Amino acid sequence: MIHYVPLSHLPPNFHVPEKLQNRFWYDEDKKSLVYEGPMFKLTFDRLREISHDYDYQRALEKLFQLSVPEEPAARGHSKALAISSRSMAFSSVPRGAATVPPELPALHPR
């Protein structure tokens, strides 16, 4: 996927590293920075070093947000949800009215 972020002008001495020229460029007609494919943090860091120009940095950050690969959604219930559900069940029981099984040491009162 190709991502575009508006940038009215290029900073002085703008030069894309050779290894990234096929994935990152400036589209003069659209006045936009362009990145093709997923962008990883290491690549973002390299592209940030091209210029410290404020407008370039903001546009690059937006481009990174658009280009960063998404993590796949978790399957089923998460551990946090399971723990949260367990905690909610115990919070409604009066103290001392229920016993905690020994296999759940984290829930034993100290």
N, C-alpha and C positions, 0 to 999 in steps of 0.2 A: 504494500500500500504506500502511496506517495502522500506526504503531508506538506501543507503550505502554511506559512505564517507570514503575515504582512510585515515588511520592513521597507521604509521609504527610501533608504539609501544604505549603501555599504560603507563600513568604516574605512578610514585610510589604511593602506597596506594590507587589505584583505587578501588572504591567500589560503586556499584549502589544501591540507596535506594530500599528497599524491594518492595515498592508499584510500582516501575517502572521497575522491573526486567523482566516482561513479555513483555515490549515494547521497552526497551533500553538495548543493550548489545554490546560486542566487539566480532566480528567474527575473530577468530585467523587465519583461513584458508585464508580469503580474506584480512586480515590486515585492517579491516574497522570498524568504529563505525556504529551501526545499530539502526534505530528507526522505529517502526511500527505504522502507523496511523498518524493523524494530531498532531502536537506539538504546544501547546499554550505557550504564554510568561511565564506564571507561571512555567510550566514544564521546559522550557529552563533555567529560573533563578535557579531552583533547581539543574539542571544538571551542570550548570556552577560552582556551589559551590563544586562539587566533586574534582576538581583540578584546580589550576591556571597555570598549564603547558601550555606554548604558543601553541604548536602543538595541544594539546587537545582542547584548547579554539577555535582555528581557525577551526578545524574539526567540533566541535559542532555548531559553527555559520553557517557553510555550511549546516550541517544537518538540522538545524532549518529553513534555507531558503527553503530547499527542502520539509520540512514537514509541514510548516505553511499552515493552511487551506486557500483556496482562497475565496474571497468574490464573490458572484454572480454578474454577469454583470448587470449594471443598465438597466432598461427597458425604451425605448423611449428616448426622449431628456432630458438632464440634465438641471437643473436650470441655471447653468453657461452658457451653450450653448444658452439658450433662452435669457438671459441677454446680452450676447455677441452679438447675432444677432441683438437685439434691439438697442444696442449702435452703432453698425456699420451702421444701417439704419439712425440713427440721425446724425452721424458724417459727412455724405455726404450732409446734408441739411445746407444751409447758415444760420448763426445765425440770429434769428428774423424772418425767413421765415416760420417757423412752430410753432404751439402751442402744448403744452404738455397737454394731458388730466389730470384733477385733480386726477383721480384714480391712477396716477403714480407719487406720490410726490417725489420719489427719483430722478426723472429725471428733476424736476423743477429747473431752474437756481436760485441761491440764490443771 
